[in-house]
């Protein structure tokens, strides 16, 4: 397919497609003339992935480039997910006392795995510290329950990754289930919470 067809198939404007090509987010097509290239369904899929990471995942172009580079290099899912996770929350400044309080709670939950040099752990500590700063320390009392639910969700994600098999880019599946799955799960959680509050007795 030509550039115009690629744009139509992906829903991405031609100018944006050209920009992604210049930035290396999209590989070049097969040259068929001095100013023409032929593109494949693989290019359409790549464009849709870039758009999903940008529009739903909320990643910057630089973060998208890092994630795609990791995927193209076949790096481990943990590394890919770490790229997606870096800088999402952990850069937010919080008081040292609140951070220490949060790290202590996370440490009791995760044990030796509670290394706040890890982006995911640092984000967890930051979110819990912010809850403390907002006067919602009670969240820490439910942390173990949240962790148990998270393990159940992770088991579903892991099963999905196993289902696709090595030929279907498991690292990409891991990225999608984590980054975009966060938005999916947030929507399901919101609907469930509305139902739960609606079912609560008056004045509860």
N, C-alpha and C positions, 0 to 999 in steps of 0.2 A: 504494500500500500504506500501511497505517496503522503507527503506531509499533511495535506488538507484532509485526507482520509484518516490519518492517524489522529488528527485533531478532532474530527467528527466522532470517531470510535471511542476516544477516551474522554471526550467532553472538555478537553483542555484547549484553550485558545492557541492558535499557531504561534503568536509572539511568546507565549509562556513556554511552549514546547521548545522553541529555539533557545530561549534563555536556559532551560534545564539542560539542553545539549551543550551549550557553552560552558555551564558550570560543572559538567560531568555527572549530573544526576541521572542522565539518560544516555545510554551508549549510542554512538552514531549508527546510522543505517548503512546498508550496502550501497555503495556508489554505483549509479546506473547512468550517470551523465555528469557534465561539468558542474551543474547546480542542482542536481537531483539525487535523491537517495531513496532506497526502498526500505520500508519498515515492516515489522512483523507483529504478530499477536503478543510476542514477548515485550515489545515496546509499549503496547497498550497496557499490559499488566503492570509494567514498571511505572508508568505514569499514574495509574490508579493507586499504586502503593505510595508513591510520593504524595499524592493528594490526600490520601487517608492519613498519612503521618502528619501532614501539615494541618489539615482541616479538623480532623477528629482527635488525633494524638496531640495536637498543639505544639509540635516541635518547630524550631526555627529551621531555616534552610541549612545552616551550619550543622545542626544536630541531625537533620535528615541525611546530609552528606556523610556524617560519621557512621550513622546506622547502616546506610547502604554500603559503605566501604567495608564495614565489618561483615555484613552478609555476603558480599561478593568475595571476600577473602576466606569465607567458610569458617569464621571464628566460632568458638563455642557459644552456645545459647546464653550462658551466664555473662559472657563478655558483651554480647549484643544487647542484652537486657540492661547491662550496666551503662552502656552508652546512652540508651534511651532514658535511663533513670537519672543520670548525672545532672545536677543543677536544677532539678525540677522544684525542689522545696528546700534543700539543704543549705542554700546560700542565705536564707532568711535569718536576720540577726534576732537572737532571743537572749534574755538575761542569763548570765552564767549560772545563777542559782537554779533557775527553771530547767536549764539544760542538764545540770547535774542530777536534779530530781528525776527527770525523764530518763536519763541514761541508767540510773539505778534501777528503775522499774523495768526497762528493756533488758538490762543485764540479768535480772532475776528470771525473766521469761526465756531469754535466748541462751543464757550461759556463756560459754566461750565464743559462741557465734556473734555476740554483741560487740562487734568492732565498728565504731562509728567512723572509721576510715572508709568503710564500705558505704556507697551512696545510698543503698536501700535502707541500711540501718540508720544512717545519719538523717535521712528523711523521716523515718519513724520517730526518732528521738526529737526532731524538730517539731513535728506535728503534736506529739504528746506534750512537749514544753509549751507550745502555744496554747493548748487546752488548759494547762496549768495557769498560764498568764491570764486567761479569760475567766478563771474561777471555776473551771470544770474539771477539777482534779479527780472527780468520781470516775472519769473515763478509765483511769488506771486500774480501777477495781474490776473492770470488765475486759481488761487486756487479754487475759487468758482465754476468755470466751471468743473474743475476736480472733485470736490466734488459731483456735480450734477450727473456727469457720473458714479461716484463710487456708488452712491445710486441706480442708475438704475441697475448696475451690481449686487449689493448686493440683490436687489429685485429678480433678476433671480436666484441667489444662494439660497435665502430663499425659493423660490417656489420649487426648486429642492429638498431641504431638506424636505419640506412638502410632496412632491410627494412620497418619499421613505417610510414615515410612521415610527412610533416608533419601529416596529419589525425589521427594516433594519438598526439599529444603526445610528440615525441621527447625532450623534457627529462625527462619522467617515466620513459621507457624508460632514459635515461642514468642517472638516479638509481637505478632498480631494478637495472640491470646492475652498477653500481658498489657500492652499499651492500649490497644483498642478495646480489649476485654474489660479494662478498668471502666471505660465509659459505658459499656454494655451492662456491667454489673451494677454500676451506680444507678442506671435507669431502673433496673429490676429492684434494687434495694429501695429506691424512692417509692416505687409503686407499692411494694410490700409495707413500707412504713406508713403510707397513706391509709392502707387497709387496716393496719394494726391500730393506728390512732383513731380511725373511724369506728373500730370495734370496741375501743376502750370505754368504760363506763363514764357517764357525765361527771366532770369534775376531777377525773383521774389525771 
